[in-house]
Amino acid sequence: MTPVDAGWAYSGLLVRSLAAGERVEFSTGTTEMAVIPLAGALRVEVESHRFDLAGRASVFERVSDWAYVPIDAEVRLTAPGAAEVALPSAVATTRFEPAYVAAGDVAVEVRGAGPATRQVTNFMSPERFADADKLMCVELLTPDGNWSSYPPHRHDDSPECPVNNEEIYYFRIGRAGTTEYAAEGFGLHRTYTPDGEVDINVRVGDGDVFLIPRGYHGPCVAAPGYPMYYLNVLAGPGGERSMAFCDDPSHHWVRETWESMDVDRRCPMTTANGVSRERKA
């Protein structure tokens, strides 16, 4: 999914499966990228750097290590075994150095409360990774039956929004009690604008992609029995990387109710060491 494919200017995403021993070579050109294993291990070679990513069995198994690849770079990816990799990208102009981030250095945040409890894995949020030009990425994990991206929020060109970002949601659906993917699993996603020009409520399945150029987005609802993962890819024209947003004023009050609710003990769902203790229990 290139910016041209999406009909916008900055955000992109490639998800690719590699067979054991397969090698992929490419030039980044005007795009900076993150290399984040979805399944399996991966070797990343860029210029004089070599990063061996341990990866994971699935996005529901553990937090992964990852690599940053700058613009104007020659990149080689090699899979020791079968692997699947996500390459979120952004059109950029400033060149930074290639980088490796260990899984143990990735910040995991539990957000919300009650049925709106979810995990945010801030592997490339601006606050946790500063050495990029435009690209911002986080992973969301939602226990089955819970709601994420709630209250609905937006970060578009509306006057009240502090930043304007194009956003990609890439979904994976799991099966409760396991770290496996569920082809039959599903969840729900909503995107809308106050004037009603955009009013979309869709079923999302394992591997689906949803593009958000503008409007309020949320909730993302994980059906009972099917935990939900999504990779957020954001980039925009602002001079500063920021994931700031503004809630739909009609639903902002919901945040206050969280103060009297318990946090769902299933979160965090994953850590660098594997699934959380509460989830195992």
BELBELMO-V913511 format. One record per residue. N is the residue number from 1. RES is the residue in one letter. SS is DSSP state (H for helix, E for strand, L for the rest). Layout:
N,RES,SS
N,RES,SS
This chain:
1,M,L
2,T,L
3,P,H
4,V,H
5,D,H
6,A,H
7,G,L
8,W,L
9,A,L
10,Y,L
11,S,E
12,G,E
13,L,E
14,L,E
15,V,E
16,R,E
17,S,E
18,L,E
19,A,L
20,A,L
21,G,L
22,E,L
23,R,E
24,V,E
25,E,E
26,F,E
27,S,E
28,T,L
29,G,L
30,T,L
31,T,E
32,E,E
33,M,E
34,A,E
35,V,E
36,I,E
37,P,E
38,L,E
39,A,E
40,G,E
41,A,E
42,L,E
43,R,E
44,V,E
45,E,E
46,V,E
47,E,L
48,S,L
49,H,E
50,R,E
51,F,E
52,D,E
53,L,E
54,A,E
55,G,E
56,R,E
57,A,L
58,S,L
59,V,L
60,F,L
61,E,L
62,R,L
63,V,L
64,S,L
65,D,L
66,W,E
67,A,E
68,Y,E
69,V,E
70,P,L
71,I,L
72,D,L
73,A,L
74,E,E
75,V,E
76,R,E
77,L,E
78,T,E
79,A,L
80,P,L
81,G,L
82,A,L
83,A,E
84,E,E
85,V,E
86,A,E
87,L,E
88,P,E
89,S,E
90,A,E
91,V,E
92,A,L
93,T,L
94,T,L
95,R,L
96,F,L
97,E,L
98,P,L
99,A,E
100,Y,E
101,V,E
102,A,L
103,A,H
104,G,H
105,D,H
106,V,L
107,A,E
108,V,E
109,E,E
110,V,E
111,R,E
112,G,L
113,A,L
114,G,H
115,P,H
116,A,H
117,T,L
118,R,E
119,Q,E
120,V,E
121,T,E
122,N,E
123,F,E
124,M,E
125,S,L
126,P,L
127,E,L
128,R,L
129,F,L
130,A,L
131,D,L
132,A,L
133,D,L
134,K,L
135,L,L
136,M,E
137,C,E
138,V,E
139,E,E
140,L,E
141,L,E
142,T,E
143,P,L
144,D,L
145,G,L
146,N,L
147,W,E
148,S,E
149,S,L
150,Y,L
151,P,L
152,P,L
153,H,E
154,R,E
155,H,L
156,D,L
157,D,L
158,S,L
159,P,L
160,E,L
161,C,L
162,P,L
163,V,L
164,N,L
165,N,L
166,E,E
167,E,E
168,I,E
169,Y,E
170,Y,E
171,F,E
172,R,E
173,I,E
174,G,E
175,R,L
176,A,L
177,G,L
178,T,L
179,T,L
180,E,L
181,Y,E
182,A,L
183,A,L
184,E,L
185,G,L
186,F,E
187,G,E
188,L,E
189,H,E
190,R,E
191,T,E
192,Y,E
193,T,L
194,P,L
195,D,L
196,G,L
197,E,L
198,V,L
199,D,E
200,I,E
201,N,E
202,V,E
203,R,E
204,V,E
205,G,E
206,D,L
207,G,L
208,D,L
209,V,E
210,F,E
211,L,E
212,I,E
213,P,L
214,R,L
215,G,L
216,Y,E
217,H,E
218,G,E
219,P,E
220,C,E
221,V,E
222,A,E
223,A,L
224,P,L
225,G,L
226,Y,L
227,P,L
228,M,E
229,Y,E
230,Y,E
231,L,E
232,N,E
233,V,E
234,L,E
235,A,E
236,G,L
237,P,L
238,G,L
239,G,L
240,E,L
241,R,L
242,S,L
243,M,L
244,A,L
245,F,L
246,C,E
247,D,E
248,D,L
249,P,L
250,S,L
251,H,L
252,H,L
253,W,L
254,V,H
255,R,H
256,E,H
257,T,H
258,W,H
259,E,H
260,S,H
261,M,L
262,D,L
263,V,L
264,D,L
265,R,L
266,R,L
267,C,L
268,P,L
269,M,L
270,T,E
271,T,E
272,A,L
273,N,L
274,G,E
275,V,E
276,S,L
277,R,H
278,E,H
279,R,H
280,K,H
281,A,L
